[in-house]
Amino acid sequence: MAKNQGEVASVLVAKEKQAKAARGNKNLLDNRILLGSILPILLVIAWEILSRLQVFPSYQLPAPTVILQTILGFAEDGSLWGHVGITTYRVFAGFVLGTLAAVLLGSLVGFYQKAEKIFDPLIQAFRSIPSLAWVPLFILWMGIGETSKVAMIAVGVFFPVYLNIVSGILGVDRKLIEVGKMYGLNTFQLVRRIILPASLPSFLVGLRSGLGLGWMFVVAAELMGASQGLGYLLVLGQNTLSPETIIASIILFAIIGKLSDWVLKVVENKTLHWQDRMVKS
């Protein structure tokens, strides 16, 4: 009987600790959101005041309220969701394809020295090519359809993910691998239990960098004859001399890009929960 009571008590204590940890994490998240919102709110208020005082000409920099009305107008006529949806789809598809190619080639280059000598110089040369330089070539090869746009974004995603995978694998402490071999681990076990966990932080940083470049490359991709998307809205605003449309598109890019990066950041924190990180004061 006493043993059962002790087990019940230990379970209750464990649940109480979990509840406290959950409350602590929630408070930490609330504080981060609050602190992160202070500067943007102050900037928007200052921007609105200066616009009202005609410090910024309305034909160059409209007030935030005008830009908000523009976004709401797109939402009311239903075009906003189409533009946001097609741009998000293009970035997601290009991100997946670019990441898969980077994982395959980066793992090959990271594990085998001969592969590094063969592939890495050419990849580094391609990495130096500006994004807009690919546009006419991709149009010539694949036309102005979705294939060329997704391929353009995949190219942008590929390079940072590839570099971080190679760097993560090559940066694994050789002593850890030697210890693993001493314990009789085969190649597959070394990869799964030592190399993959040690290179995972670098890989996740590469994913976030690749996603950021994907959002940048989608603008160049949507210059290729797009009739829908946030990049198309940028061109439309330029052609119609509508700065509110241009800035609304830029703000939408910033919001959606931040949300997608936040999702990867959450995945990174959950995946690397085992790390003993320095706590920032």
C-alpha positions in Angstrom: 0.0 0.0 0.0 2.8 2.4 0.9 4.6 1.5 -2.3 1.5 2.4 -4.3 1.2 5.7 -2.5 4.8 6.5 -3.2 4.4 5.7 -6.9 1.3 8.0 -7.1 3.2 10.8 -5.3 6.1 10.5 -7.7 3.7 10.7 -10.7 2.1 13.8 -9.2 5.4 15.4 -8.6 6.5 14.6 -12.2 3.3 16.1 -13.6 3.7 19.2 -11.5 7.2 19.7 -12.8 6.0 19.3 -16.4 3.2 21.8 -15.7 5.7 24.3 -14.3 8.1 23.8 -17.3 5.1 24.4 -19.7 4.2 27.6 -17.9 7.8 28.7 -17.9 8.1 28.1 -21.7 4.8 29.9 -22.3 5.9 32.9 -20.3 9.3 32.9 -22.1 7.5 32.9 -25.5 5.1 35.7 -24.4 8.1 37.8 -23.3 9.9 37.2 -26.6 6.9 38.1 -28.7 6.3 41.3 -26.6 9.9 42.4 -26.8 10.1 41.6 -30.5 7.0 43.7 -31.2 8.2 46.9 -29.5 10.5 48.1 -32.2 8.2 47.4 -35.2 5.3 49.1 -33.4 7.4 52.2 -32.7 8.6 52.3 -36.3 5.1 52.1 -37.6 3.9 54.8 -35.3 6.8 57.1 -36.3 6.2 56.3 -39.9 2.4 57.2 -39.6 3.2 60.4 -37.8 5.8 61.6 -40.3 3.5 60.7 -43.2 0.7 62.7 -41.7 3.0 65.6 -41.3 3.9 65.3 -45.0 7.6 64.7 -44.2 7.4 61.7 -46.6 5.6 62.5 -49.9 2.6 60.2 -50.3 3.6 59.3 -53.9 6.9 57.9 -52.6 6.1 56.5 -49.2 2.4 56.2 -48.3 1.3 56.0 -44.7 0.9 52.6 -43.0 -2.9 53.1 -42.8 -3.0 53.5 -46.6 -0.9 50.3 -47.1 -3.2 48.4 -44.7 -6.2 49.6 -46.7 -4.6 48.3 -49.8 -4.0 44.9 -48.2 -7.5 44.7 -47.0 -8.8 45.7 -50.4 -6.9 42.7 -51.9 -8.4 40.5 -49.2 -11.9 41.7 -49.9 -11.8 41.0 -53.6 -10.2 37.6 -52.9 -7.0 38.2 -54.9 -4.8 38.4 -51.8 -5.2 34.7 -51.0 -4.4 33.7 -54.6 -1.3 35.8 -54.7 -0.1 34.6 -51.2 -1.0 31.0 -52.0 0.8 30.6 -55.3 3.9 32.4 -54.0 4.0 30.1 -50.9 3.5 27.0 -53.1 6.4 28.0 -55.3 8.7 28.7 -52.4 7.7 25.4 -50.7 8.2 23.3 -53.8 11.5 24.9 -54.6 12.6 24.6 -51.0 11.9 20.9 -51.0 13.6 20.2 -54.3 16.6 22.3 -53.4 17.0 20.7 -50.0 16.8 17.2 -51.4 19.5 17.9 -54.0 21.7 19.6 -51.4 21.3 16.7 -48.9 22.3 14.1 -51.5 25.2 16.0 -53.0 26.3 17.6 -49.7 26.4 14.2 -48.0 28.4 12.7 -50.9 31.0 15.6 -50.8 31.2 15.6 -47.0 31.8 11.8 -46.7 34.2 11.3 -49.6 37.3 13.3 -50.3 37.4 12.4 -53.9 33.8 13.6 -54.4 34.7 16.9 -52.8 37.6 17.4 -55.3 35.3 16.5 -58.2 32.1 18.4 -57.4 33.0 21.2 -55.0 34.9 23.5 -57.3 32.1 23.5 -59.9 29.5 24.1 -57.2 31.4 27.0 -55.8 31.7 28.5 -59.3 27.9 28.2 -59.8 27.3 29.8 -56.4 28.9 33.0 -57.6 26.4 33.4 -60.4 23.8 36.2 -59.6 20.2 35.0 -59.4 18.9 37.1 -62.2 21.5 35.6 -64.5 19.5 32.3 -64.4 16.3 33.9 -65.6 16.8 34.0 -69.4 18.4 30.6 -69.4 15.5 29.0 -67.4 13.0 30.7 -69.7 14.8 29.3 -72.7 15.0 25.8 -71.2 11.6 25.5 -69.5 9.4 28.3 -70.7 7.6 30.7 -68.4 5.5 28.1 -66.6 5.7 26.9 -63.0 8.6 24.5 -63.7 11.1 27.3 -64.4 9.9 29.3 -61.4 10.3 26.3 -59.0 13.7 25.4 -60.5 14.8 29.0 -60.0 13.9 28.9 -56.3 15.4 25.5 -55.9 18.8 26.9 -57.1 18.6 29.6 -54.5 17.8 27.1 -51.7 20.5 24.6 -52.8 23.7 26.5 -52.1 23.3 27.5 -48.4 21.9 24.0 -47.5 24.7 22.3 -49.4 27.4 24.4 -47.7 26.1 23.9 -44.2 25.8 20.1 -44.7 29.3 19.8 -46.0 30.6 22.1 -43.2 28.7 20.1 -40.6 30.0 16.7 -41.7 33.6 17.9 -42.1 33.4 19.7 -38.7 32.6 16.5 -36.7 35.2 15.9 -34.1 37.5 13.0 -35.4 37.9 11.9 -31.8 34.2 11.1 -31.5 34.5 8.9 -34.7 37.6 7.1 -33.3 35.7 6.4 -30.0 32.8 5.0 -32.0 35.1 2.7 -33.9 36.7 1.6 -30.6 33.2 0.5 -29.5 32.7 -1.5 -32.7 30.2 0.7 -34.5 29.9 0.1 -38.2 29.7 2.8 -40.8 25.9 3.1 -40.7 25.9 3.2 -36.8 28.7 5.9 -37.0 26.5 8.0 -39.3 23.3 7.6 -37.3 24.7 7.9 -33.7 27.7 10.3 -34.1 28.0 12.1 -37.5 24.3 12.9 -37.9 23.7 14.4 -34.4 27.0 16.3 -34.6 26.2 17.8 -38.0 22.5 18.4 -37.4 22.8 22.0 -35.9 24.7 23.1 -39.0 22.2 21.4 -41.3 19.2 23.2 -39.6 21.0 26.6 -39.9 21.4 25.8 -43.6 17.7 25.1 -43.9 16.8 28.5 -42.4 19.3 30.2 -44.7 18.0 28.3 -47.7 14.4 29.2 -46.9 15.4 32.9 -46.6 17.1 32.8 -50.0 14.0 30.9 -51.4 11.9 34.0 -50.5 14.4 36.2 -52.2 14.6 34.1 -55.4 10.9 33.9 -55.7 10.8 37.6 -56.7 13.2 36.9 -59.6 11.2 33.7 -60.4 8.0 35.6 -60.6 9.5 38.1 -63.0 9.4 35.3 -65.6 5.9 36.0 -67.0 4.0 35.5 -63.8 0.3 36.6 -63.8 -0.1 35.9 -60.1 2.0 36.0 -56.9 3.5 38.7 -54.6 6.3 39.2 -57.1 3.7 40.0 -59.7 2.2 42.5 -57.4 5.5 44.3 -57.2 5.7 44.6 -61.0 2.1 45.6 -61.1 2.7 48.4 -58.6 5.7 49.6 -60.5 3.9 49.6 -63.8 0.8 51.4 -62.4 2.9 53.9 -60.3 1.3 52.5 -57.1 3.8 52.7 -54.2 1.2 51.4 -51.8 0.9 48.1 -53.8 4.7 47.7 -53.9 5.1 48.3 -50.1 2.1 46.1 -49.4 3.8 43.3 -51.3 7.1 43.8 -49.5 5.3 43.7 -46.1 3.5 40.5 -47.0 6.8 39.0 -48.0 8.2 40.0 -44.7 5.3 38.6 -42.7 5.1 35.2 -44.5 8.9 34.9 -44.6 9.0 35.5 -40.8 6.3 33.0 -40.1 8.0 30.3 -42.2 11.3 31.0 -40.5 9.6 30.8 -37.1 8.3 27.3 -38.0 11.8 26.2 -38.8 13.1 27.8 -35.6 10.6 25.8 -33.5 11.6 22.6 -35.3 15.3 23.5 -34.6 14.6 24.1 -30.9 12.7 20.8 -30.5 15.2 18.8 -32.5 18.2 20.2 -30.6 16.7 20.1 -27.2 19.6 17.9 -26.0 22.2 20.6 -26.6 23.7 22.3 -23.6 23.4 25.8 -24.9 24.6 29.1 -23.3 21.6 30.9 -21.8 21.6 34.6 -22.9 20.9 37.1 -20.1 
